[in-house]
């Protein structure tokens, strides 16, 4: 009976999704703002990597000229609950995962996505 329980536990471990420090960071995350907003979709990949896609908007209240838009689409290694990516122009984004949220910092090129568009800030994980 004990070996059956051990076999069952091994099957569960083998079937479990890739985790960052014991948890899956996959999901949809949002950062609302008064005149800007952003969202990120994170998907765990094999080899402790993440796929990040997202959109950020600034000037969302301007109906005549519409918002300025920035997009992200990259893969990165997940190390110690953080993932980072650097673009060819020197722009760098760092994503720090917490329990049900994430925090984004940006470094390098100002205006990488256009006037005032940024992914920086605190994001809450939504229900997907």
Wavefront OBJ file of the C-alpha trace (Angstrom):
o trace
v 0.000 0.000 0.000
v 2.845 2.368 0.836
v 4.526 1.822 -2.552
v 1.212 2.533 -4.304
v 1.030 5.905 -2.531
v 4.632 6.646 -3.495
v 3.918 5.779 -7.151
v 0.841 8.011 -7.111
v 2.874 10.893 -5.653
v 5.540 10.491 -8.348
v 2.881 10.552 -11.075
v 1.432 13.765 -9.643
v 4.853 15.376 -9.503
v 5.634 14.378 -13.079
v 2.293 15.725 -14.312
v 2.523 19.026 -12.426
v 3.049 22.221 -14.458
v 6.407 23.903 -14.372
v 6.579 26.001 -11.251
v 8.624 28.961 -10.064
v 9.561 28.259 -6.466
v 6.668 25.857 -6.165
v 4.040 27.901 -7.999
v 2.896 28.411 -11.541
v 3.184 32.073 -12.577
v 1.079 31.602 -15.723
v -1.894 33.916 -15.989
v -3.298 37.262 -17.019
v -2.122 40.312 -15.060
v -3.497 43.865 -15.216
v -2.309 47.325 -14.159
v -5.178 49.831 -14.270
v -4.578 53.564 -14.212
v -6.400 56.855 -14.476
v -5.232 57.690 -18.018
v -3.131 54.610 -18.752
v -3.320 50.843 -18.370
v -1.376 47.707 -19.187
v -1.862 43.964 -19.220
v 0.541 41.032 -19.417
v -0.099 37.412 -20.283
v 2.451 34.990 -18.851
v 2.801 31.353 -19.864
v 5.226 28.861 -18.328
v 7.417 27.057 -20.860
v 9.684 24.012 -20.548
v 13.124 24.633 -19.075
v 11.916 27.120 -16.434
v 11.194 29.789 -19.049
v 8.257 32.142 -19.495
v 6.523 33.563 -22.569
v 5.451 37.181 -22.014
v 3.014 39.090 -24.200
v 1.428 42.386 -23.307
v -0.017 45.708 -24.250
v 0.319 49.115 -22.565
v -1.773 52.191 -23.303
v -1.300 55.856 -22.407
v -3.766 58.696 -22.929
v -6.766 56.396 -22.843
v -9.191 59.284 -22.202
v -8.315 61.152 -25.395
v -11.107 60.252 -27.818
v -9.877 62.451 -30.674
v -6.284 61.213 -30.928
v -6.648 57.834 -29.229
v -4.130 56.212 -26.935
v -0.439 55.618 -27.560
v 0.201 51.867 -27.633
v 3.162 49.650 -26.740
v 3.458 45.882 -27.120
v 5.694 43.193 -25.640
v 6.356 39.693 -26.950
v 9.375 37.764 -25.665
v 10.621 34.637 -23.897
v 12.984 34.671 -20.917
v 14.443 32.465 -18.213
v 12.700 32.529 -14.839
v 15.298 32.890 -12.077
v 14.481 33.450 -8.399
v 10.914 34.559 -9.244
v 12.097 37.137 -11.788
v 12.357 37.320 -15.568
v 14.162 39.971 -17.574
v 14.563 40.845 -21.238
v 16.656 43.406 -23.096
v 15.830 44.782 -26.541
v 18.488 45.642 -29.121
v 18.274 49.397 -28.342
v 19.134 48.834 -24.665
v 15.605 48.916 -23.230
v 15.309 46.384 -20.380
v 12.267 45.086 -18.520
v 12.389 43.116 -15.263
v 9.336 41.252 -13.971
v 9.270 40.197 -10.297
v 6.571 37.663 -9.442
v 4.887 37.725 -6.040
v 2.094 35.535 -4.682
v -0.843 36.745 -6.837
v 0.754 39.699 -8.558
v 3.846 40.968 -10.308
v 5.911 44.135 -10.342
v 7.559 45.515 -13.468
v 10.548 47.845 -13.663
v 12.003 49.271 -16.845
v 15.533 50.527 -17.521
v 17.259 52.169 -20.411
v 15.638 53.900 -23.331
v 12.977 56.466 -22.422
v 10.043 56.456 -24.797
v 10.835 52.975 -26.089
v 7.136 52.386 -26.833
v 6.194 55.981 -27.638
v 5.253 59.014 -25.611
v 4.566 58.098 -21.963
v 3.790 54.428 -22.716
v 5.172 52.209 -19.975
v 4.772 48.719 -18.576
v 6.254 49.734 -15.197
v 4.108 49.243 -12.113
v 2.221 46.758 -9.963
v -0.060 44.208 -11.657
v -2.777 42.066 -10.083
v -3.453 38.578 -11.352
v -6.988 38.308 -12.714
v -9.276 35.304 -12.899
v -8.158 34.804 -16.550
l 1 2 3 4 5 6 7 8 9 10 11 12 13 14 15 16 17 18 19 20 21 22 23 24 25 26 27 28 29 30 31 32 33 34 35 36 37 38 39 40 41 42 43 44 45 46 47 48 49 50 51 52 53 54 55 56 57 58 59 60 61 62 63 64 65 66 67 68 69 70 71 72 73 74 75 76 77 78 79 80 81 82 83 84 85 86 87 88 89 90 91 92 93 94 95 96 97 98 99 100 101 102 103 104 105 106 107 108 109 110 111 112 113 114 115 116 117 118 119 120 121 122 123 124 125 126 127 128
